[in-house]
Amino acid sequence: MTRLSRTLTAALAAGTMLAAGSALAAYPDHPVNMVVPFAAGGPTDNVARSLAEAMRPALGETIVVENKGGAGGTIGTNQVARAPADGYQVLLMHAGFSTAPSLYKNPGYDPYTSFAPIGLVVDVPMTIIARSDFPANNIKELAEYVKKNHDKISLANAGIGAASHLCGVMLAEAFGVNLLTIPYKGTAPAMNDLLGKQVDLLCDQTTNTTQQITSGKVKAYAVTSLKRVPTLPDLPTMDESGFKGFEVGIWHGMWVPKATPQPVQDKLIKALQAGLADPKFQERMKQLGATVLGSEANPQALDAKVKQQVPQWEKLFSKAGVEKQ
């Protein structure tokens, strides 16, 4: 190689590095896409839209929420896993992120290696609700009624891997029965059919059920947290109602594709932390019964959560006899 060619090669390399550095420094220079792998109007969508607005000032750019539902959240999750690792595709997903390997033979992604974690967002308790004219009036009556009529009762969910499905599995196990489950393409249509009295029961997040409960449009029996939810103070916990240790909390996290540059990840981490500290966001989540996980809005906490949750759910589904799809 001649001296001239070596000089040109070095100049080109330096130019490429400068261009890459400038691109990273300018991030983001156009709207960021936040993928929610569930239908619009559902509980995860509610969290995402509030969070997108709360993160915007710190990030310095608009965040657009894209609903990409289907296959228990795996379609939208895979979209982000395979997206360019430039920080313009972020995933907002709940605990279903760590259950997919136990529910699908080929979920399409590896929860340990396909993503770079940004941080935990919120934790949301579930509520056990029924159509407004359902016979049982409290959780004990519900348990008795379900045991005697389990072959006549329908339990709605938002599809395999959805939070409502996970809670439903645990509820059926707690009652010691098998229930007819009716999967929908999202929580919104499942709730619509519950309100229309086309199905009997639904177990879903407070971010989606609080308004229906307080307005009296559904009959509510219990929350799945170990402590009562401040926004639903009259609703007992499953634990205090005799189902000791029954707890289902649906945590939410944020991820980006694995090879996303660290400076981009750092900007998203700071924007997430700023968003969770926003008073309006905190008040909105409080109204919906969600706990903001500000102290856990970091990669280490989310990584640890996934590593703990994947084997835990695998053991639960195995015990419940749930087969992979």
C-alpha positions as CSV (number, residue, x, y, z in Angstrom):
1,M,0.0,0.0,0.0
2,T,1.4,3.4,-1.0
3,R,1.7,6.3,1.3
4,L,-1.1,8.1,-0.6
5,S,-3.4,5.2,-0.3
6,R,-2.7,4.8,3.4
7,T,-3.4,8.4,4.0
8,L,-6.7,8.2,2.1
9,T,-7.7,5.1,4.0
10,A,-6.9,6.8,7.3
11,A,-8.9,9.9,6.3
12,L,-11.9,7.9,5.3
13,A,-11.8,5.9,8.6
14,A,-11.5,9.1,10.5
15,G,-14.4,10.7,8.6
16,T,-16.6,7.6,9.2
17,M,-15.9,7.8,13.0
18,L,-16.6,11.5,13.1
19,A,-19.9,10.9,11.2
20,A,-20.9,8.1,13.6
21,G,-20.0,10.2,16.6
22,S,-22.0,13.2,15.3
23,A,-25.0,10.9,14.7
24,L,-24.8,9.6,18.3
25,A,-24.4,13.1,19.7
26,A,-27.4,14.3,17.7
27,Y,-29.7,11.4,18.9
28,P,-32.6,11.7,18.7
29,D,-33.0,14.0,15.7
30,H,-36.5,12.6,14.7
31,P,-39.4,11.0,16.6
32,V,-38.7,7.7,18.5
33,N,-41.1,4.8,18.1
34,M,-42.3,3.2,21.3
35,V,-43.8,-0.2,20.4
36,V,-46.5,-1.6,22.6
37,P,-47.1,-5.3,21.6
38,F,-50.8,-5.1,22.5
39,A,-54.0,-3.4,21.2
40,A,-54.7,0.2,21.7
41,G,-56.8,1.1,24.7
42,G,-55.4,-1.7,26.9
43,P,-53.5,-1.4,30.2
44,T,-50.0,-1.4,28.7
45,D,-51.1,1.1,26.1
46,N,-52.4,3.4,28.9
47,V,-49.0,3.3,30.6
48,A,-47.1,3.8,27.3
49,R,-49.0,6.9,26.2
50,S,-48.6,8.6,29.6
51,L,-44.9,7.7,29.7
52,A,-44.2,8.8,26.1
53,E,-45.5,12.3,27.0
54,A,-43.5,12.4,30.3
55,M,-40.2,11.4,28.6
56,R,-40.5,13.9,25.8
57,P,-38.9,16.9,27.6
58,A,-35.8,15.1,28.8
59,L,-35.4,13.2,25.5
60,G,-35.9,16.4,23.4
61,E,-38.0,14.6,20.8
62,T,-41.5,13.2,20.3
63,I,-42.2,9.6,21.2
64,V,-44.8,8.0,19.0
65,V,-46.7,4.9,20.4
66,E,-47.2,2.1,18.0
67,N,-49.5,-0.7,18.8
68,K,-48.3,-4.0,17.3
69,G,-50.5,-6.7,18.9
70,G,-50.8,-10.4,18.3
71,A,-49.4,-13.8,19.6
72,G,-49.3,-12.7,23.2
73,G,-47.1,-9.7,22.5
74,T,-44.4,-11.6,20.6
75,I,-45.1,-10.0,17.3
76,G,-44.4,-6.5,18.5
77,T,-41.6,-7.7,20.7
78,N,-39.9,-9.3,17.7
79,Q,-40.3,-6.2,15.6
80,V,-38.1,-4.3,18.1
81,A,-35.6,-7.2,18.5
82,R,-35.0,-7.1,14.7
83,A,-35.1,-3.4,14.2
84,P,-32.0,-1.3,13.5
85,A,-30.1,-0.8,16.7
86,D,-30.2,3.0,16.6
87,G,-32.5,3.9,19.4
88,Y,-35.5,4.8,17.3
89,Q,-37.4,1.6,18.1
90,V,-38.0,1.0,21.9
91,L,-40.1,-1.7,23.4
92,L,-42.6,-1.2,26.3
93,M,-43.7,-4.6,27.5
94,H,-45.0,-6.1,30.7
95,A,-44.2,-9.4,32.5
96,G,-45.3,-11.3,29.4
97,F,-41.7,-10.6,28.1
98,S,-40.5,-13.3,30.5
99,T,-43.4,-15.8,30.1
100,A,-43.2,-16.2,26.3
101,P,-40.5,-18.8,26.4
102,S,-42.8,-21.0,28.6
103,L,-45.8,-20.4,26.4
104,Y,-44.5,-20.6,22.9
105,K,-42.3,-23.3,21.3
106,N,-40.6,-20.5,19.3
107,P,-41.3,-17.0,20.7
108,G,-38.9,-15.6,18.1
109,Y,-36.6,-13.9,20.7
110,D,-34.4,-14.7,23.6
111,P,-35.3,-12.8,26.8
112,Y,-31.7,-12.9,27.9
113,T,-29.8,-12.0,24.7
114,S,-32.0,-10.3,22.1
115,F,-32.3,-6.9,23.9
116,A,-30.5,-4.3,26.0
117,P,-32.6,-3.4,29.1
118,I,-33.3,0.3,29.8
119,G,-35.2,-0.1,33.1
120,L,-38.3,-1.0,35.0
121,V,-41.3,1.4,34.7
122,V,-44.3,0.5,36.8
123,D,-45.8,-2.4,38.7
124,V,-49.6,-2.9,38.3
125,P,-51.8,-5.1,40.5
126,M,-54.6,-7.1,38.9
127,T,-58.3,-7.1,39.8
128,I,-60.7,-10.0,39.6
129,I,-64.0,-8.8,38.1
130,A,-67.2,-10.1,36.6
131,R,-70.2,-8.9,34.6
132,S,-72.4,-6.7,36.6
133,D,-75.2,-9.3,37.1
134,F,-72.9,-12.2,38.0
135,P,-74.5,-14.2,41.0
136,A,-71.5,-14.1,43.4
137,N,-71.2,-10.9,45.6
138,N,-67.8,-11.4,47.2
139,I,-64.6,-13.4,46.6
140,K,-65.6,-16.3,48.8
141,E,-69.0,-16.6,47.1
142,L,-67.2,-16.4,43.8
143,A,-64.9,-19.3,44.7
144,E,-67.8,-21.4,45.8
145,Y,-69.9,-20.6,42.7
146,V,-67.0,-21.3,40.3
147,K,-66.2,-24.7,41.9
148,K,-69.9,-25.7,41.5
149,N,-70.4,-24.3,38.0
150,H,-66.9,-24.3,36.5
151,D,-68.1,-26.0,33.3
152,K,-70.6,-23.2,32.7
153,I,-68.3,-20.2,33.4
154,S,-66.3,-18.3,30.8
155,L,-63.1,-16.5,31.7
156,A,-61.9,-13.8,29.2
157,N,-58.4,-12.8,28.5
158,A,-56.4,-10.7,26.0
159,G,-54.7,-13.7,24.5
160,I,-52.0,-16.2,25.4
161,G,-49.2,-14.4,27.3
162,A,-51.3,-11.4,28.1
163,A,-51.4,-10.2,31.7
164,S,-55.0,-11.3,31.9
165,H,-54.1,-14.8,30.8
166,L,-51.3,-15.1,33.4
167,C,-53.6,-14.0,36.2
168,G,-56.4,-16.3,34.9
169,V,-54.0,-19.3,35.1
170,M,-53.2,-18.5,38.7
171,L,-56.9,-17.8,39.6
172,A,-58.0,-21.2,38.2
173,E,-55.2,-22.9,40.1
174,A,-56.2,-21.1,43.3
175,F,-59.8,-22.2,42.9
176,G,-58.7,-25.7,41.9
177,V,-60.7,-25.9,38.7
178,N,-60.4,-25.7,34.9
179,L,-62.2,-22.8,33.4
180,L,-63.4,-22.2,29.8
181,T,-61.1,-19.4,28.6
182,I,-61.9,-17.1,25.8
183,P,-58.9,-15.3,24.3
184,Y,-59.4,-12.0,22.6
185,K,-57.1,-9.8,20.5
186,G,-56.4,-7.4,23.3
187,T,-57.9,-6.4,26.6
188,A,-60.2,-3.7,25.1
189,P,-62.4,-6.2,23.2
190,A,-62.4,-8.5,26.2
191,M,-63.6,-5.7,28.4
192,N,-66.3,-4.7,25.9
193,D,-67.7,-8.2,25.9
194,L,-67.7,-8.3,29.7
195,L,-69.6,-5.0,29.8
196,G,-72.0,-6.5,27.3
197,K,-72.4,-9.6,29.5
198,Q,-71.1,-11.9,26.8
199,V,-68.5,-13.4,29.1
200,D,-68.5,-13.9,32.9
201,L,-65.1,-13.2,34.4
202,L,-61.9,-11.2,33.7
203,C,-58.7,-10.8,35.6
204,D,-57.0,-7.6,34.5
205,Q,-54.8,-4.7,35.5
206,T,-56.0,-1.8,37.5
207,T,-54.8,0.5,34.8
208,N,-57.7,-0.9,32.7
209,T,-60.3,-1.8,35.3
210,T,-60.4,1.0,37.9
211,Q,-62.8,3.3,35.9
212,Q,-65.2,0.4,35.2
213,I,-65.1,-0.7,38.9
214,T,-65.7,2.8,40.4
215,S,-68.5,3.5,37.9
216,G,-70.2,0.2,38.9
217,K,-70.2,-1.2,35.4
218,V,-68.6,-4.4,36.6
219,K,-68.7,-6.4,39.8
220,A,-65.3,-6.4,41.5
221,Y,-64.1,-9.1,44.0
222,A,-60.4,-8.7,44.9
223,V,-57.0,-7.3,44.0
224,T,-54.0,-9.5,43.5
225,S,-51.5,-7.4,45.4
226,L,-50.6,-8.2,49.0
227,K,-51.8,-4.8,50.2
228,R,-55.0,-3.0,49.3
229,V,-54.9,-0.5,46.4
230,P,-55.4,3.1,47.7
231,T,-57.7,3.9,44.7
232,L,-59.9,0.9,45.4
233,P,-59.8,0.8,49.3
234,D,-62.9,-1.3,49.7
235,L,-61.6,-4.1,47.5
236,P,-59.9,-6.9,49.6
237,T,-56.8,-8.7,48.6
238,M,-56.8,-12.3,47.6
239,D,-54.4,-13.0,50.4
240,E,-56.6,-11.5,53.2
241,S,-59.6,-13.3,51.7
242,G,-58.1,-16.7,52.4
243,F,-55.9,-17.4,49.4
244,K,-52.7,-17.0,51.3
245,G,-49.7,-15.9,49.2
246,F,-51.8,-15.2,46.1
247,E,-50.0,-12.3,44.5
248,V,-49.8,-11.2,40.8
249,G,-48.1,-8.0,40.0
250,I,-47.6,-7.0,36.4
251,W,-44.3,-5.2,36.1
252,H,-43.5,-3.2,32.9
253,G,-40.1,-2.6,31.4
254,M,-38.4,-0.8,28.5
255,W,-35.9,-2.4,26.1
256,V,-34.0,-1.6,22.9
257,P,-32.3,-3.9,20.4
258,K,-29.2,-5.6,21.8
259,A,-26.5,-3.7,19.7
260,T,-27.9,-0.2,20.4
261,P,-24.9,2.1,21.1
262,Q,-24.3,2.8,24.8
263,P,-24.5,6.6,24.5
264,V,-28.0,6.1,23.0
265,Q,-29.0,3.7,25.8
266,D,-27.7,6.2,28.3
267,K,-30.0,9.0,26.9
268,L,-33.0,6.7,27.0
269,I,-32.2,5.7,30.6
270,K,-32.0,9.3,31.7
271,A,-35.2,10.2,29.8
272,L,-37.0,7.2,31.4
273,Q,-35.9,8.3,34.9
274,A,-36.9,11.8,34.3
275,G,-40.3,10.7,32.9
276,L,-41.0,8.5,36.0
277,A,-40.2,11.5,38.2
278,D,-42.7,13.7,36.4
279,P,-45.5,14.7,38.9
280,K,-48.2,14.4,36.3
281,F,-47.1,10.9,35.3
282,Q,-46.9,9.9,39.0
283,E,-50.4,11.2,39.7
284,R,-51.8,9.5,36.6
285,M,-50.3,6.1,37.6
286,K,-51.6,6.6,41.2
287,Q,-55.1,7.1,39.9
288,L,-54.8,3.9,38.0
289,G,-53.4,1.9,41.0
290,A,-49.9,1.5,39.6
291,T,-46.7,1.8,41.5
292,V,-44.0,3.9,39.8
293,L,-40.6,2.0,40.0
294,G,-38.4,5.1,39.9
295,S,-35.6,3.5,41.9
296,E,-35.5,0.6,39.6
297,A,-35.5,2.5,36.3
298,N,-32.1,1.1,35.3
299,P,-30.7,-1.7,33.2
300,Q,-29.4,-3.7,36.2
301,A,-32.8,-3.9,37.9
302,L,-34.7,-4.9,34.7
303,D,-32.0,-7.5,33.9
304,A,-32.3,-9.0,37.4
305,K,-36.1,-9.1,37.1
306,V,-36.1,-11.0,33.8
307,K,-33.6,-13.5,35.1
308,Q,-35.8,-14.1,38.2
309,Q,-39.1,-14.2,36.4
310,V,-38.4,-16.5,33.4
311,P,-37.7,-19.6,35.5
312,Q,-40.5,-18.7,38.0
313,W,-43.2,-18.6,35.3
314,E,-41.8,-21.7,33.7
315,K,-42.3,-23.6,36.9
316,L,-45.8,-22.2,37.4
317,F,-47.0,-23.1,33.9
318,S,-45.5,-26.6,34.2
319,K,-47.3,-27.1,37.4
320,A,-50.6,-25.9,35.9
321,G,-50.2,-28.2,32.9
322,V,-50.0,-25.3,30.4
323,E,-48.6,-26.6,27.1
324,K,-46.5,-24.5,24.7
325,Q,-48.3,-23.3,21.6
